[in-house]
Amino acid sequence: MDLRRLRAGEWIAGISGLVLLVALFLPWYGNDAGSRTGWESLGALDVLLALVALSALAIPIVTAFQRVPAVPLALQALTTLVAFLVGLLLLGRVLNMPDWAASREWGLWVALAATLGIVVGGMLAVRDERLTSDGTHTDLTGVPVAQQLEVETVSPPRPEASP
């Protein structure tokens, strides 16, 4: 495990995932009889939000434990995409309250902000190219390297003449 691999995007996504998971237990909608949490108020969207929160929590963990960037980048990209789509569904629940609800409670707004935080953190984590402040490339741990490896280009084979 190497915490030096974690940058701002991974931290933002992980913390936002934790906040979203906690927000599901907070009051979302209220009426005369009391308030209901995210788990009580939503159909299948609560399960999707929990899965997005857990995958966002996994981003800093996977990034710290993996030696190669491919696995964390794939997780960050998929989590960002799914969080964006689920965030749109959540925005629909913000705009259209259930019939039984009389008011929106603060847990709904916390969940919306946390989902936005996951999207922003995931986008920052995916676009992170590990450059130092002076613009030179670094390895996965943030240590500057002399130069970026060049990729060898190979010309395509020529087609053979047919008889």
N, C-alpha and C positions, 0 to 999 in steps of 0.2 A: 504494500500500500504506500503510495507516494502522494501526499497532500499538495506537493508543489505543482502537480499537474492541474489542479483545480483553478480555474479562472473565474471571473465575475459571472459569466453566463451560467456556469454549473452551479455556483452558489445561489444565484437568483432563482433558478429553476427548482433546486432542491428545497429551499426555504419556502417558496411559493407552493410547492407540492404538499409540504407539511401543513401550511396554513389552510390549503383547500381541504385537506383531510379533516382538520379540526372544524372548519366551517360547516361541514355536513352535520355536525352535532349541535350547531347553534340555531337559534330561531330564524326561520326564513319568512314565514307568512303568519299573520295574526288575524284573529276575529274575536267576537264577543266571548267565545268559550276559552280563549287562550291562544297560544302560539304553537306552531309546529316546526320541527327541525327539517333539515334537508332530506333526511332519510324518510320522514313521515310525509313530506309534501310532494315528492317526485315519484314518477313511475320507474322507468328503467334508466332515466338520466342520472339518478344517484349512483348507480353501479358504474356507469361510464365515468362520472366525475371521480369516483374512488379509484378506478383503474388509471386515469390520467394522473391523479395525485401520487399513486404508488410508482408509476413509471417516472414521474418527475423526481421523486425521492431517490430513485435508482440511478439517476444521471450522475450525481457526484460520486456515488459509491462505485459505479462501473468505471468512471473516468479515473478514479484513484487506484483501482486495482488492475486495470488492463495496461499492458505494456505497449500495445499497438493502438493507434487512434481509430481504427476502422470500426470496432465494436461500439465505443462511446459515440462516435459520429452517427452511426446508424440509429442508435437509441435516441440521440438528441433530435435527429431529423424526424423520426417517426412520432416521437412524443410531441414535438412542436406541431406537426400536422394534425394529429388527433386532438390536441388541446385547442387548436384553432377551431376545428369543426365542432367540438363539444362546447366551446365558448360561444359559438353562434347559437347553438341550441339553448344554452343557458341564457343568453340575451333574449331569446324568444320567451323564456319563462319570466324574465324581468318585465318585459313589455306586456305580456298577457298573463295576468294573475289567474289562479284557479277560481272557479265560481264561488267556492266557500270562503275564500280569503277576503278580508276587508282592508288589509294593509300589508306592506312589505316591511319585513324586519331587517335588522342590521346584518344578520348572518348571510343573507342573500347578496348584499353588497360586498361583503368580505370574500365570498366565493367567486364573485365576478372579478374582483381585483386580483385574487390569487390565480385564477385561470389566465388572466391577461399577463400576470407575472411569469407564469410558466411559458407562455408563447414568447414573450420578450426574452426571457432567460435562455430558452432553447435557441432562438434566433442568434443571440449573442454567442452562445457556445458553438453553434455550427459554423459561424463565420470567422471564428477566432483562428488566425493563421500563425499564432505563436511568434509574433515579431517583437523584438525589443524596442525600446523607446527610440533608438537611433535608426531603426528600420532594418536591422540585420535579422536573419533567420535564427531560430532556436530549435533545440531538440524538444522531445515531449516533456521534459522536466523544466524547460525554460532557460536552459543553459545555452548561451550563444554558440553557434557553429561557424566555422570558417566560411563556408559557402553552401548553397543549396545544391543537392545532387542534380546533375544533368541527366535527362532521360535521353537515351540513344534513339535516334530516328533511323528507321530502316525503310528503304524505298520498296514499293510493292513489286512483286515479280512481273516480268514481262510475259504477255501471252505468247504461246508458241504458235508458229505459222502452221496452218492446217494444209495437208497435201492436196 
